[in-house]
Amino acid sequence: MICGIGVDAVAIKRFAHWHQFSQKQLLKIFTPYELAYSLGSPLKTAERFAVRFAAKEALYKAISGLFKVRSLYGCARYIGIEHTFDQKPLLILDWEALLCDQRDLLNVRSLKAHVSLTHAEEIAIAYVILENEVFKP
């Protein structure tokens, strides 16, 4: 059963200068894996930052209707995009850090998060679907 949906779109040019930020600043928003991946290809850094930021926003939208969640900027670094062995995007979540009410942990442990990412010349889009067969809000 689908229990949450979130989508976000951001302008890639907004992230064009982010490679100039310090690692300390970037780690407030991105995981170490995301930072290494995004900075690893200088020509793609802006689009990689942009689509990962959009994914964090999309996930935040999907879960904030279900649970009390910390502010996006307070929890962005606990939401990560990594890759499967076949290079599909995979959401990595630290639920304990994301949720305000730890009693919700029992409900989120059975959630499965699906993510789809895309970007073109000017825009990056992320779509997140939360699925659970036995979800009870």
ChimeraX commands (.cxc) that place a marker at each C-alpha (Angstrom):
marker #1 position 0.00,0.00,0.00 radius 0.5
marker #1 position 1.29,3.44,-0.88 radius 0.5
marker #1 position 1.25,5.60,2.24 radius 0.5
marker #1 position 3.28,8.63,1.19 radius 0.5
marker #1 position 4.28,10.47,-1.97 radius 0.5
marker #1 position 6.62,13.41,-2.43 radius 0.5
marker #1 position 8.03,15.22,-5.43 radius 0.5
marker #1 position 10.38,18.16,-5.75 radius 0.5
marker #1 position 12.01,20.08,-8.58 radius 0.5
marker #1 position 14.92,22.49,-8.28 radius 0.5
marker #1 position 16.86,24.72,-10.65 radius 0.5
marker #1 position 20.31,23.25,-11.24 radius 0.5
marker #1 position 21.91,26.69,-11.60 radius 0.5
marker #1 position 21.07,27.30,-7.93 radius 0.5
marker #1 position 23.77,24.70,-7.10 radius 0.5
marker #1 position 26.41,25.85,-9.61 radius 0.5
marker #1 position 28.59,27.45,-6.93 radius 0.5
marker #1 position 28.09,24.85,-4.18 radius 0.5
marker #1 position 31.40,23.17,-5.01 radius 0.5
marker #1 position 33.01,26.27,-3.47 radius 0.5
marker #1 position 31.42,25.64,-0.07 radius 0.5
marker #1 position 33.54,24.07,2.65 radius 0.5
marker #1 position 33.19,20.39,3.39 radius 0.5
marker #1 position 31.85,21.34,6.83 radius 0.5
marker #1 position 29.05,23.38,5.24 radius 0.5
marker #1 position 28.17,20.68,2.70 radius 0.5
marker #1 position 28.09,17.94,5.34 radius 0.5
marker #1 position 25.21,19.79,7.01 radius 0.5
marker #1 position 23.08,18.84,4.00 radius 0.5
marker #1 position 24.77,15.89,2.29 radius 0.5
marker #1 position 26.19,12.59,3.50 radius 0.5
marker #1 position 29.91,11.87,3.01 radius 0.5
marker #1 position 29.01,9.44,0.20 radius 0.5
marker #1 position 26.89,12.06,-1.57 radius 0.5
marker #1 position 29.60,14.66,-1.18 radius 0.5
marker #1 position 32.29,12.41,-2.67 radius 0.5
marker #1 position 29.99,11.32,-5.51 radius 0.5
marker #1 position 28.85,14.86,-6.36 radius 0.5
marker #1 position 32.33,16.38,-6.27 radius 0.5
marker #1 position 33.84,13.40,-8.11 radius 0.5
marker #1 position 32.81,14.69,-11.52 radius 0.5
marker #1 position 33.35,18.48,-11.78 radius 0.5
marker #1 position 31.16,18.85,-14.87 radius 0.5
marker #1 position 28.24,17.14,-13.10 radius 0.5
marker #1 position 28.63,18.55,-9.59 radius 0.5
marker #1 position 25.74,21.05,-9.79 radius 0.5
marker #1 position 23.24,18.56,-11.22 radius 0.5
marker #1 position 24.28,15.90,-8.69 radius 0.5
marker #1 position 23.89,18.28,-5.76 radius 0.5
marker #1 position 20.59,19.52,-7.17 radius 0.5
marker #1 position 18.95,16.14,-7.69 radius 0.5
marker #1 position 20.07,14.91,-4.25 radius 0.5
marker #1 position 18.69,18.03,-2.62 radius 0.5
marker #1 position 15.42,17.49,-4.51 radius 0.5
marker #1 position 15.30,13.89,-3.23 radius 0.5
marker #1 position 15.67,15.08,0.36 radius 0.5
marker #1 position 12.81,17.56,-0.16 radius 0.5
marker #1 position 10.65,14.90,-1.80 radius 0.5
marker #1 position 11.23,12.42,1.02 radius 0.5
marker #1 position 10.51,15.12,3.59 radius 0.5
marker #1 position 7.19,15.84,1.87 radius 0.5
marker #1 position 6.33,12.14,1.77 radius 0.5
marker #1 position 6.98,11.47,5.46 radius 0.5
marker #1 position 5.92,14.76,7.02 radius 0.5
marker #1 position 2.27,13.96,6.35 radius 0.5
marker #1 position 2.65,10.72,8.28 radius 0.5
marker #1 position 4.97,11.54,11.17 radius 0.5
marker #1 position 6.29,14.49,13.11 radius 0.5
marker #1 position 9.66,15.10,11.46 radius 0.5
marker #1 position 12.46,17.51,12.28 radius 0.5
marker #1 position 12.87,20.47,9.90 radius 0.5
marker #1 position 14.38,19.58,6.54 radius 0.5
marker #1 position 17.53,21.55,7.22 radius 0.5
marker #1 position 17.86,19.86,10.58 radius 0.5
marker #1 position 17.63,16.39,9.10 radius 0.5
marker #1 position 18.88,16.62,5.48 radius 0.5
marker #1 position 22.20,14.97,6.33 radius 0.5
marker #1 position 20.29,11.92,7.63 radius 0.5
marker #1 position 18.72,11.35,4.21 radius 0.5
marker #1 position 21.15,10.01,1.63 radius 0.5
marker #1 position 21.18,8.78,-1.92 radius 0.5
marker #1 position 23.55,5.93,-2.66 radius 0.5
marker #1 position 23.64,3.50,-5.56 radius 0.5
marker #1 position 22.88,-0.18,-5.86 radius 0.5
marker #1 position 25.36,-2.48,-7.59 radius 0.5
marker #1 position 23.57,-1.74,-10.88 radius 0.5
marker #1 position 23.68,2.05,-10.29 radius 0.5
marker #1 position 20.02,2.55,-9.34 radius 0.5
marker #1 position 19.45,5.27,-6.73 radius 0.5
marker #1 position 18.75,4.03,-3.23 radius 0.5
marker #1 position 17.46,6.09,-0.30 radius 0.5
marker #1 position 19.43,5.59,2.90 radius 0.5
marker #1 position 17.60,6.91,5.98 radius 0.5
marker #1 position 18.47,7.37,9.62 radius 0.5
marker #1 position 14.94,7.20,11.02 radius 0.5
marker #1 position 16.04,7.82,14.61 radius 0.5
marker #1 position 17.58,11.14,13.62 radius 0.5
marker #1 position 14.63,12.13,11.39 radius 0.5
marker #1 position 11.71,11.54,13.73 radius 0.5
marker #1 position 10.74,13.79,16.61 radius 0.5
marker #1 position 8.68,11.10,18.36 radius 0.5
marker #1 position 10.72,7.93,18.83 radius 0.5
marker #1 position 7.51,5.94,19.32 radius 0.5
marker #1 position 7.03,6.25,15.55 radius 0.5
marker #1 position 10.08,4.05,14.94 radius 0.5
marker #1 position 7.95,0.92,15.13 radius 0.5
marker #1 position 5.80,2.16,12.25 radius 0.5
marker #1 position 8.63,3.33,9.98 radius 0.5
marker #1 position 10.74,0.19,10.26 radius 0.5
marker #1 position 8.44,-1.55,7.79 radius 0.5
marker #1 position 8.35,1.36,5.31 radius 0.5
marker #1 position 10.02,0.92,1.96 radius 0.5
marker #1 position 11.12,4.09,0.19 radius 0.5
marker #1 position 11.31,4.19,-3.61 radius 0.5
marker #1 position 13.09,7.06,-5.34 radius 0.5
marker #1 position 13.33,8.21,-8.94 radius 0.5
marker #1 position 15.75,10.95,-9.98 radius 0.5
marker #1 position 16.13,12.88,-13.20 radius 0.5
marker #1 position 17.77,16.04,-14.43 radius 0.5
marker #1 position 17.97,17.97,-17.67 radius 0.5
marker #1 position 19.89,21.11,-18.57 radius 0.5
marker #1 position 18.12,23.40,-16.12 radius 0.5
marker #1 position 16.07,21.34,-13.69 radius 0.5
marker #1 position 16.46,18.38,-11.35 radius 0.5
marker #1 position 13.45,16.36,-10.19 radius 0.5
marker #1 position 13.06,13.69,-7.53 radius 0.5
marker #1 position 10.03,11.56,-6.78 radius 0.5
marker #1 position 9.64,9.46,-3.62 radius 0.5
marker #1 position 7.00,6.85,-2.85 radius 0.5
marker #1 position 6.65,5.27,0.59 radius 0.5
marker #1 position 5.18,1.80,0.66 radius 0.5
marker #1 position 3.95,-0.35,3.51 radius 0.5
marker #1 position 1.69,-3.37,3.48 radius 0.5
marker #1 position 0.54,-2.93,7.08 radius 0.5
marker #1 position 0.71,0.83,7.64 radius 0.5
marker #1 position -1.49,2.20,10.41 radius 0.5
marker #1 position -1.17,5.97,10.96 radius 0.5
marker link #1:1,2 radius 0.2
marker link #1:2,3 radius 0.2
marker link #1:3,4 radius 0.2
marker link #1:4,5 radius 0.2
marker link #1:5,6 radius 0.2
marker link #1:6,7 radius 0.2
marker link #1:7,8 radius 0.2
marker link #1:8,9 radius 0.2
marker link #1:9,10 radius 0.2
marker link #1:10,11 radius 0.2
marker link #1:11,12 radius 0.2
marker link #1:12,13 radius 0.2
marker link #1:13,14 radius 0.2
marker link #1:14,15 radius 0.2
marker link #1:15,16 radius 0.2
marker link #1:16,17 radius 0.2
marker link #1:17,18 radius 0.2
marker link #1:18,19 radius 0.2
marker link #1:19,20 radius 0.2
marker link #1:20,21 radius 0.2
marker link #1:21,22 radius 0.2
marker link #1:22,23 radius 0.2
marker link #1:23,24 radius 0.2
marker link #1:24,25 radius 0.2
marker link #1:25,26 radius 0.2
marker link #1:26,27 radius 0.2
marker link #1:27,28 radius 0.2
marker link #1:28,29 radius 0.2
marker link #1:29,30 radius 0.2
marker link #1:30,31 radius 0.2
marker link #1:31,32 radius 0.2
marker link #1:32,33 radius 0.2
marker link #1:33,34 radius 0.2
marker link #1:34,35 radius 0.2
marker link #1:35,36 radius 0.2
marker link #1:36,37 radius 0.2
marker link #1:37,38 radius 0.2
marker link #1:38,39 radius 0.2
marker link #1:39,40 radius 0.2
marker link #1:40,41 radius 0.2
marker link #1:41,42 radius 0.2
marker link #1:42,43 radius 0.2
marker link #1:43,44 radius 0.2
marker link #1:44,45 radius 0.2
marker link #1:45,46 radius 0.2
marker link #1:46,47 radius 0.2
marker link #1:47,48 radius 0.2
marker link #1:48,49 radius 0.2
marker link #1:49,50 radius 0.2
marker link #1:50,51 radius 0.2
marker link #1:51,52 radius 0.2
marker link #1:52,53 radius 0.2
marker link #1:53,54 radius 0.2
marker link #1:54,55 radius 0.2
marker link #1:55,56 radius 0.2
marker link #1:56,57 radius 0.2
marker link #1:57,58 radius 0.2
marker link #1:58,59 radius 0.2
marker link #1:59,60 radius 0.2
marker link #1:60,61 radius 0.2
marker link #1:61,62 radius 0.2
marker link #1:62,63 radius 0.2
marker link #1:63,64 radius 0.2
marker link #1:64,65 radius 0.2
marker link #1:65,66 radius 0.2
marker link #1:66,67 radius 0.2
marker link #1:67,68 radius 0.2
marker link #1:68,69 radius 0.2
marker link #1:69,70 radius 0.2
marker link #1:70,71 radius 0.2
marker link #1:71,72 radius 0.2
marker link #1:72,73 radius 0.2
marker link #1:73,74 radius 0.2
marker link #1:74,75 radius 0.2
marker link #1:75,76 radius 0.2
marker link #1:76,77 radius 0.2
marker link #1:77,78 radius 0.2
marker link #1:78,79 radius 0.2
marker link #1:79,80 radius 0.2
marker link #1:80,81 radius 0.2
marker link #1:81,82 radius 0.2
marker link #1:82,83 radius 0.2
marker link #1:83,84 radius 0.2
marker link #1:84,85 radius 0.2
marker link #1:85,86 radius 0.2
marker link #1:86,87 radius 0.2
marker link #1:87,88 radius 0.2
marker link #1:88,89 radius 0.2
marker link #1:89,90 radius 0.2
marker link #1:90,91 radius 0.2
marker link #1:91,92 radius 0.2
marker link #1:92,93 radius 0.2
marker link #1:93,94 radius 0.2
marker link #1:94,95 radius 0.2
marker link #1:95,96 radius 0.2
marker link #1:96,97 radius 0.2
marker link #1:97,98 radius 0.2
marker link #1:98,99 radius 0.2
marker link #1:99,100 radius 0.2
marker link #1:100,101 radius 0.2
marker link #1:101,102 radius 0.2
marker link #1:102,103 radius 0.2
marker link #1:103,104 radius 0.2
marker link #1:104,105 radius 0.2
marker link #1:105,106 radius 0.2
marker link #1:106,107 radius 0.2
marker link #1:107,108 radius 0.2
marker link #1:108,109 radius 0.2
marker link #1:109,110 radius 0.2
marker link #1:110,111 radius 0.2
marker link #1:111,112 radius 0.2
marker link #1:112,113 radius 0.2
marker link #1:113,114 radius 0.2
marker link #1:114,115 radius 0.2
marker link #1:115,116 radius 0.2
marker link #1:116,117 radius 0.2
marker link #1:117,118 radius 0.2
marker link #1:118,119 radius 0.2
marker link #1:119,120 radius 0.2
marker link #1:120,121 radius 0.2
marker link #1:121,122 radius 0.2
marker link #1:122,123 radius 0.2
marker link #1:123,124 radius 0.2
marker link #1:124,125 radius 0.2
marker link #1:125,126 radius 0.2
marker link #1:126,127 radius 0.2
marker link #1:127,128 radius 0.2
marker link #1:128,129 radius 0.2
marker link #1:129,130 radius 0.2
marker link #1:130,131 radius 0.2
marker link #1:131,132 radius 0.2
marker link #1:132,133 radius 0.2
marker link #1:133,134 radius 0.2
marker link #1:134,135 radius 0.2
marker link #1:135,136 radius 0.2
marker link #1:136,137 radius 0.2
view
